[in-house]
Amino acid sequence: MRPVILSKMDFSHSSLFGYIEDLQELTIIERPVRRSLKTPEEIERLTVDEELSDIERAVYLLSSGQDIQGTSVVANLPVLMRQNPAETLRRVLPKIREVLHVAGVEMQLTAAVSFLTVLQEESVSIHTYSHSFLHIILQNLEHRDAGVSNAWLETLLAVIEALPKETVRHEILNPLVSKAQLSQTLQSRIVSCKIMGKVANKFEAHTIKREVLPLVKSLCQDVEYEVRTCMCRQLENVARGIGTELTKAVVLPELVELARDEGSSVRLAAFETLVNLLDMFDADDRSQTVLPLVKSFCEKSFKADESILVSLSFHLGKLCNGLYGIFTPEQHLRFLEFYKKLSTLGLQQENGHNDNQLHLQTLEQEKKYISVRKNCAYNFPAMIVFVDPKNFHLELYSIFFCLCHDPEVPVRYTMAISFFEVAKLLNSDVYTIHKELVTLLQDESLEVLDAIVGHLPEILELMTNGGENNGSESKLLSIPDLIPALTTAEQRAATSLKWRIHEKLLQKYACLPHIISSDQIYYRFLHRMLTIILTNNVLPVQKAAARTLCVYLRYNRKQEQRHEVIQKLIEQLGQGKSYWNRLRFLDTCEFIMELFSKSFFCKYFFLPVLELTHDPVANVRMKLCCLLPKVKSTLKIPTDKHLLQQLELCIRKLLCQEKDKDVLTIVKRTVLELDRMEISVDAFQNFYENDLLDQEKERQEHLLLEMEQLEKEKQKNEGRSTNINDKMFEKKRRDSKTSSMLTKSINLSISGSSSGTSAGKEEKKSKLVRSQSFSTQVLHPKYSNIDKCPNKSSATGYTSSVPGMAKSCMLSFSDDSFRAHSAGNSGNAAFPSSSPRNLFNSADQKSSGNKESQSRKMSM
């Protein structure tokens, strides 16, 4: 091989020259890096003695360190307060106060956050905090930088809630009188407005009336619109503090005056405050004062004051429901039309319905119109309440359709979020929005899909149970195109890079057994889940698919399909070539133990799991060892004594033959845990809640088997009765020329046998209906309460229910057929495979008996 390598290397003059040029480029790159290194003098200044304590180091860095070192000390202040609060308050905090006078923006912001953290952690008492920290906060409140000032203000507002009233009165409220004067700076007056709103909830109404309201009135009439806007937004807090009477006498007139202010931001703040205070106004104030203002806002929003349009659309639902009692029918219709107009704002031009097309919409206007439609989608549930859900189809369905098909993603996203609320409000009329559910599931945006999937189980339950069609056979028909929409949504999420949406969708699809039929799930979803487990590369997605597959398997109605899926899980996962698949098999077994009974796991998965103790990959053996305690908890003594012996044998082999150190450590820890575990005993199962839950799972699994047997028997009996009727018809046609007496006797014998057969069929049909209705209650999670399950089945409850049900179903048969059936059913265990044949054989014996009786009558 060496000559081949040497032949590929080129040592010519040109190649060497190129290598030298590359080296020179590397040296050029290194030069600025060397220049950026610290000099020895700078390193010496940044070096701190390691023997210093935390307090001494903090004081040293604040005194002679650089800004970044001082900032780190300030950020570490909560830690110092937890470790040594006394020394920190005595030595470190005074240094921080000195440094903050000349500190930069970064240190100021860090200090504001650290002071708030100290308050939230309650490192010191509130008295000590107000004595040590409050003055520093108030000193830096009027910093020249707006961001720093807002940071200290947020800290102060949080401190006010914790401070006692007297401290707030002396330290904050009294100085506030001078800070709110017109002679103070604009920033100082704005800060005073925000403090005023916070203080209003701290004192009684008479104190606020005497000390706060005069300042509030003066700030509402300030010469600067920023101050008036800020004070207007704080009027809600002031009104909550002074009560209804003072609000009507003082706050409402101020709001009316501010609503007519020349500044658009002031009018907007007044409108929003009015809407938020609707519950504090009586009917007269709403009809005589608030309603005229709202009507003027609505009229001006399209003409002269578009700035209020976004806010008006956001608060329209709350406004309409708050004024609902005082609306006349004409006003009710007027506000509804106004909402409809806002819901399609900006779309008329695209549809060619806008007459004024001379002025093109700017980008800012388009964004504003999108925000308006988004707010209309947000308020749609409130508007359903406003018009009454009974009138939804007539009044709002067209708007609902437009919003669900809006060209902008934020609008459709908001509709997808509120879809569940709409479905709850519609109740029995929820069938009217089936098409929109399918549309949103097939939306091209993954954000919309994520929003609608969030409440998908609840929506589908309302869809299937909300209308008149409550039967299991009509569930699928009640939502047209649901299954293609669900499969399309899953495929689109799978092909995207947003695996979290895919994981969420797979988790929500676990609700489908209560929505659609078992066969539809088996053919359209179950195999897809297995494919995802085998092919997907994202672990959370694989686990979500595994759990959903186990849920589908849990509620599958056909034993052949269940056996097929179990076989695939064992062969393709448990015995798969990739160790990754074998790890996923262990994850799937965890879900099996969670969802199924102990006997089900022991019958199908116990031995395949133990086979992985010989796995060549250490990670698989390690995961198996961690799972062994759960595996042992599924055993019952003495029924599973042989499985317990197999488990102990595997553990001994691991202890003796394991060579990997990590696996051996886990094996030893697992052995200790297994020794401490208690195994369930069949005779004493009823005393533990887990055993009761396991019995309930066994009972539900047997109900599925019994229902399957009864359905097969019903189908076979129906087919056989059809064949018998056809044969009898042919026989009647052939014997039509015989004597009238013979014909009469044949008719009598046929009627007698058919009446007996029909009676048996009716009895079986009634039992099948009762079994189906009972199983529907069991399968639904709402009815899986363990308190309602009978305690008759203790150790033999799993096996005794099958013969009992079969015995009750065969009472209408002859004695011979009953004996044959009971003998065939005596050896039944979990998931019997021979029961349907026994039932069919007994039914065949019955039919043959009927034929013999008919032939005897004919011979007579």
KEVEXDREN-849671 format. One record per residue (C-alpha): residue in one letter; x, y negated, z. Coordinates in steps of 0.5 Angstrom, whole numbers, plus 2048, in hexadecimal, padded with zeros to 3 digits. Each point is the difference from the previous one (the first is absolute). Layout:
N
AXYZ;...
END
This chain:
860
M800800800;R8067FB801;P8027FF7F9;V7F87FE7FE;I8007FB806;L8077FD7FD;S7FE8007F9;K7FA7FB802;M8057FB804;D8027FB7FC;F8077FD802;S8017FB7FA;H8037F9800;S7F97FD7FF;S7FC804805;L8067FF805;F7FF7F87FF;G7F9801801;Y801803807;I8047FA802;E7FB7FB7FE;D7FB804804;L805800806;Q8017F87FF;E7F87FF800;L800804807;T8057FB803;I7FD7FA7FD;I7F9803804;E804801806;R8037F9801;P7F97FC802;V7FF806805;R8077FF803;R7FE7F8801;S7FA801803;L803804806;K8007FD807;T8077FD802;P803802806;E7FE7F9804;E7F98017FE;I800808802;E8037FD807;R7FA7FB801;L7FB8067FE;T803805805;V7FD800807;D803804806;E7FD807801;E800800807;L7FB7FA801;S7F9802802;D7FA7FE7FC;I7FF7FA804;E8077FD7FF;R8008027F9;A7FA7FC7FF;V8027FA803;Y8078007FD;L7FD8017F9;L7FB7FA801;S8057FC803;S8068017FB;G7FD8057FA;Q7FE7FE7F9;D7F97FF7FF;I7FF8077FD;Q802803807;G7FC7FB804;T7FA8027FC;S801808801;V8007FE808;V7FA7FC7FF;A7FD8067FC;N802805806;L7FD7FC806;P7FA804801;V805806801;L8047FC805;M7F97FE803;R7FF807801;Q807802803;N8017FA804;P7FB7FB801;A8037FC806;E8077FF7FD;T7FD7FF7F9;L7FB7FA802;R8067FD804;R8068017FB;V7FD8017F9;L7FA7FC800;P8037F9801;K8058027FB;I7FB8017FB;R7FC7FA802;E8067FC7FE;V8028037FA;L7F97FF7FD;H8017F9800;V8058007FA;A7FE8077FE;G7FE8027F9;V7F98027FD;E802808800;M8027FF808;Q7FA7FC801;L7FB8057FD;T804806803;A7FF7FC807;A7F87FF7FF;V8008087FE;S804802806;F7FC7FB805;L7F98047FE;T803807801;V8027FE807;L7F97FE801;Q7FD8067FD;E805805804;E7FE7FC806;S807801802;V7FF7FA806;S7FA7FE803;I7FC7FA7FD;H8027FB805;T8078017FF;Y7FF8007F8;S7FC7FA800;H8067FD805;S8068027FB;F7FD8017F9;L7FA7FB7FF;H8047FA801;I8058027FA;I7FA8027FC;L7FD7F9801;Q8067FD7FE;N8018037F9;L7F97FF7FF;E8017FA7FB;H8068037FC;R8017FC7FA;D8008067FC;A7F98027FF;G801808800;V8047FF807;S7FA7FC803;N7FB8057FD;A804806804;W8007FC806;L7F97FE800;E7FE8087FF;T804802806;L7FD7FA804;L7F98027FE;A801807802;V8037FD807;I7FA7FC801;E7FB807801;A805802805;L8017FA804;P7FC7FE806;K7FB7FA7FF;E8037FB805;T8078027FC;V7FC7FE7F9;R7FD7FA803;H8067FD803;E8068027FB;I7FC8007F9;L7F97FD801;N8027F9803;P8067FF7FB;L7FB8027FA;V7FC7F9801;S8067FC7FE;K8038057FB;A7F97FF7FC;Q8007F9800;L8017FC7F9;S8067FD802;Q803807800;T8038047FA;L7FC8047FB;Q803806802;S7FF7FF807;R7F87FF7FF;I7FF8067FC;V804804806;S7FB7FC805;C7FA8037FC;K802807800;I802800807;M7F97FD801;G7FC8067FD;K804804805;V7FF7FC806;A7F88007FF;N800807802;K804800806;F7FB7FB804;E7F97FF802;A7FB7FC7FC;H8007FA804;T8087FF800;I8008017F9;K7FA7FB7FF;R8047FB805;E8078017FD;V8008037FA;L7FA7FE7FC;P8037F87FF;L8068037FD;V7FC8047FB;K7FC7FA7FE;S8067FC7FF;L8048057FC;C7FA8027FC;Q8007F87FE;D8078007FE;V8037FC7FB;E8048067FD;Y7FC8057FC;E804806803;V7FF7FE807;R7F88007FE;T8018077FD;C804803805;M7FB7FD806;C7FA8027FC;R802808800;Q8017FF807;L7F97FE801;E7FE807800;N804802807;V7FE7F9803;A7F88027FF;R801807803;G8037FD806;I7FB7FB801;G7FA8047FF;T7F97FF7FB;E7FE7F9803;L8067FC800;T8028037F9;K7F97FE7FD;A8017F9803;V8077FF7FF;V8038057FB;L7FB8007FB;P8007F97FE;E8078007FF;L8008067FC;V7FA7FC7FC;E8057FA7FF;L8068047FE;A7FC8047FB;R7FF7F97FC;D8077FE801;E8047FE7FA;G805805800;S7FF8077FD;S804804805;V7FC7FC806;R7F98027FD;L8028077FF;A802801807;A7FA7FD802;F7FC8057FC;E803806802;T8007FD808;L7F87FF7FE;V7FF8087FE;N804802806;L7FC7FD805;L7F98027FD;D7FF804806;M8007FA804;F7FB7FC7FD;D7F8801801;A7FB8007FA;D7FF7F9800;D8077FE7FF;R8018057FB;S7FA7FE7FC;Q8017F8801;T808800800;V8048067FE;L7FB8027FA;P8007F97FC;L808800801;V8018077FD;K7FB7FE7FA;S8047FA7FF;F807804800;C7FD8057FB;E7FE7FB7FB;K8067FC800;S804806800;F7FF8017F8;K8007F97FF;A8057FB804;D803804805;E8038077FD;S805800806;I7FA803805;L7FE8057FB;V805806802;S7FE7FF808;L7F97FF7FE;S8008077FC;F803803806;H7FB7FE806;L7FA8007FB;G7FE807803;K8017FE807;L7FC7F97FF;C7FA8047FC;N7FF804806;G8017FB805;L7FB7FC7FD;Y7FB8057FE;G7FB7FF805;I7FF7F87FD;F8008027F9;T7FA7FF7FC;P7FE8057FA;E8037FA7FB;Q8067FF804;H801807801;L8008017F8;R8047FA7FF;F806803804;L8008077FD;E8007FD7F9;F8067FB803;Y804807802;K7FE8037F9;K8037FA7FD;L807801804;S8008077FF;T8017FF7F8;L8047FA801;G8057FF7FB;L7FE8067FC;Q7FB7FC7FB;Q8057FD7FC;E8038077FE;N7F88027FF;G7FF7FA7FC;H7FB7FD804;N8037FA802;D7FE7FA7FC;N8067FB803;Q8068047FC;L8037F97FF;H805801806;L804806801;Q800803806;T8077FF803;L804806804;E7FE7FC807;Q7F98007FE;E8008087FE;K803801807;K7FB7FD803;Y7FA8037FC;I803807802;S8007FE807;V7F97FE800;R7FE8077FD;K804803805;N7FD7FD805;C7F98017FD;A802808800;Y8027FF808;N7F97FD801;F7FC8057FC;P7FE804806;A7FD7FA804;M7FC7FE7FA;I7FD807800;V7FE7FE807;F7FD7FA7FD;V7FC8027FB;D7FE807803;P8038067FE;K7F98027FD;N8017FB7FB;F8078017FE;H7FE8037F9;L7FC7FB7FE;E8047FA803;L808802801;Y8018067FC;S8027FC7FA;I8057FC804;F803807803;F8018027F9;C8047FA7FE;L804800806;C8028077FF;H8027FF7F9;D8037FA801;P8067FF7FC;E8057FE806;V803805804;P7FF7FC807;V7F88007FF;R7FF8077FE;Y805802806;T7FB7FC805;M7FA8037FD;A804807801;I8017FE808;S7F97FE801;F7FD8057FC;F7FF805806;E7FC7FA804;V7FC7FF7FA;A7FE807800;K7FE800807;L7FB7FA7FF;L7FD8047FA;N7FE806804;S7FB8047FC;D8017FC7FA;V8088017FF;Y7FF8047FA;T7FF7FA7FC;I8087FF801;H8028067FE;K8037FE7F9;E8047FA804;L803806804;V8028047FA;T8037F97FD;L8047FE806;L803807800;Q8028007F9;D8037F9801;E8077FE7FC;S8027FD807;L803804805;E7FF7FB805;V7F88017FF;L801807800;D803800807;A7FB7FB802;I7FA8057FE;V803806803;G8017FD807;H7F9801801;L7FE8067FB;P7FE805805;E7FB7FC803;I7FE7FD7F9;L7FF8077FD;E7FC802806;L7FB7FA800;M7FF8027F8;T7FE807801;N7FC7FF806;G7FD7F9800;G7FB8027FA;E7FB805800;N8048057FD;N803803806;G8008077FE;S8078047FF;E7FE8017F8;S7FF7F97FE;K8067FD804;L8048007FA;L7FB7FE7FB;S7FE7FA804;I8077FD7FF;P8018007F8;D8078007FD;L803801808;I8058067FE;P8037FD7FA;A8017F9804;L803804806;T8058047FB;T8027FA7FC;A8017FC806;E805805803;Q8038017FA;R8027F97FF;A8027FF807;A8058067FF;T8037FD7FA;S8017FA803;L8067FE805;K7FC7FE806;W800807804;R7FC7FD806;I7FA7FF7FC;H8008077FD;E801803807;K7FA7FC803;L7FC8027FA;L802807801;Q7FE7FF807;K7F97FD7FF;Y7FF8067FB;A7FF805806;C7F97FD800;L7FE8037FA;P7FD807803;H7FA7FC803;I7FF7FC7F9;I8008057FA;S8008087FF;S805805802;D8018027F9;Q8017F97FE;I8057FF805;Y8048077FE;Y8007FF7F9;R8017F8800;F8047FE806;L803806804;H8058037FA;R8027F87FF;M802800808;L8048067FF;T8047FD7FA;I8017FA804;I803804805;L8058047FB;T8027FA7FC;N7FF7F9804;N8077FE802;V7FD7FB806;L800804807;P7FA7FC803;V7FC8017F9;Q801808800;K7FE800808;A7FA7FC7FE;A7FE8057FA;A801806805;R7FC7FE805;T7FA7FE7FB;L8018077FD;C7FF803806;V7FA7FC802;Y7FD8037F9;L802807801;R7FD7FF807;Y7F97FE7FD;N8008057FA;R7FA8047FF;K8038067FC;Q805805803;E8038027F9;Q8027F97FF;R8037FF807;H804807800;E8037FD7F9;V8027F9803;I803804806;Q8048057FB;K8027FA7FD;L8027FC806;I804806802;E8038027F9;Q8027F97FE;L8027FC806;G802805806;Q8038057FB;G8027FA7FB;K8078007FD;S8017F9803;Y8027FF807;W7FC7F97FF;N7F98047FF;R802805806;L8007FA804;R7F97FD7FD;F7FD807802;L8027FF807;D7FD7FA800;T7FA8037FD;C800805805;E7FF7FB805;F7FA7FD7FD;I7FD807800;M801801807;E7FD7F9801;L7FA8017FC;F7FE808800;S7FF805806;K806804803;S7FE8067FD;F8007FD7F9;F8077FE801;C802807802;K7FD8037FB;Y8027FD7FA;F8067FB802;F804803806;L8048057FD;P8027FC7FA;V8027FB805;L805805804;E8038027F9;L8037F9800;T805802806;H8048037FA;D8007FA7FC;P8077FF7FD;V7FF7F8801;A8027FE807;N7FB7FA800;V7FA8057FF;R802804806;M8017FA804;K7F97FD7FE;L7FD807801;C803801807;C7FD7F9802;L7F98037FE;L800807803;P7FD7FD807;K7FA7FE7FC;V8008077FC;K800803807;S7FA7FC802;T7FC8047FB;L801807803;K7FB803804;I801806805;P7FF8067FF;T7FD7FF7F9;D8077FD7FD;K804804804;H8048037FA;L8017F97FD;L8037FE807;Q8058057FF;Q8027FE7F9;L8017F9803;E804802805;L8048057FC;C8027FA7FB;I8027FB806;R805806802;K8038007F9;L8007F9800;L804800807;C8058057FD;Q8017FF7F9;E7FF7F87FF;K8077FD7FF;D7FE7F97FF;K8017FC806;D7FB7FB7FF;V7FB8057FF;L802804806;T7FF7FB804;I7F97FF7FE;V7FF807801;K802800807;R7FC7FA802;T7FA8037FC;V801807804;L8007FC807;E7F97FD7FD;L7FD8067FE;D802804807;R7FC7FA803;M7FA8017FC;E7F9804802;I7FD8047FA;S7F8800800;V7FD806802;D7F98027FD;A7FD802806;F8017F9803;Q7FF7FB7FA;N7FA7FC802;F8047FD806;Y8047FB7FB;E7FE7FB7FC;N8058027FA;D7FD807801;L7F97FD7FF;L8027FC7FA;D8038067FD;Q7FA804801;E7FC7FA7FC;K8058017FB;E7FF8077FF;R7F87FF800;Q8007FB7FB;E8058057FB;H7FB806801;L7FA7FB7FE;L8047FF7FA;L8008077FF;E7F9802802;M7FE7FA7FB;E8048037FA;Q7FD807801;L7F97FE801;E8017FB7F9;K8038067FD;E7FA805802;K7FB7FB7FE;Q8037FF7F9;K8008077FF;N7F9802802;E7FE7FA7FC;G8038037FA;R7FE807802;S7F87FE801;T8017FD7F9;N8028067FD;I7FB804803;N7FA7FC7FE;D8038007F8;K800808801;M7F9800803;F7FD7FB7FA;E8038057FB;K7FD806804;K7F97FD800;R8017FE7F9;R8018087FE;D7FB803805;S7FA7FB7FE;K7FD8067FC;T7FF804806;S7FA801804;S7FD7FB804;M801804806;L8078017FF;T8017F97FF;K7FD7FD806;S804805804;I8067FD7FD;N7FE7F9801;L7FF802808;S806803801;I8047FA7FD;S7FC7FB804;G802804806;S8078007FF;S8017F97FD;S7FC7FD806;G805804805;T8067FD7FC;S7FE7F9800;A7FF800807;G807803801;K8027FA7FB;E7FC7FB804;E803802807;K8078007FD;K7FF7F97FD;S7FE7FD806;K806803804;L8047FD7FA;V7FD7F9801;R801801807;S808802800;Q8017FB7FB;S7FD7FA804;F804803806;S8068007FC;T7FF7F97FE;Q8007FD807;V806804802;L8047FE7FA;H7FF7F9801;P8057FD805;K7FA7FC803;Y7FD807803;S806803802;N7FF7FF807;I803806804;D7FB7FF806;K7FA8027FB;C8048077FE;P7FD806803;N804804805;K7FE8077FE;S8068017FC;S806801804;A8058057FE;T7FB8037FB;G7FD7FA7FE;Y8048007F9;T7FE8077FE;S7F9801803;S7FC7FA7FD;V8018047F9;P7FC806801;G7FB7FC804;M7FF7FC7FA;A8008067FB;K7FB804805;S7FB7FA800;C8007FF7F9;M7FF8087FF;L7FA801804;S7FB8007FA;F8048067FD;S7FE807801;D803804806;D8058047FB;S8037F97FD;F8007FD807;R805806803;A8048007FA;H8017F8800;S802801808;A8058057FF;G8037FC7FA;N8007FA804;S803803807;G8077FF7FE;N8007F97FE;A8057FB803;A8027F97FE;F7FF7FF7F9;P7FD8067FE;S8008027F8;S7FC806800;S7F97FD803;P7FD7FD7FA;R8018077FC;N7FC803806;L7FB7FC800;F7FF8017F8;N800807801;S7FB800805;A7FC7FC7FC;D8018057FA;Q7FE805805;K7F97FC801;S7FF7FF7F9;S8018087FE;G7FB802806;N7FB7FB7FD;K8018047F9;E7FF807803;S7FA7FD803;Q7FD7FE7FA;S8028067FC;R7FC804806;K7FA7FC7FF;M8008017F8;S800807801;M7FA800805;
END
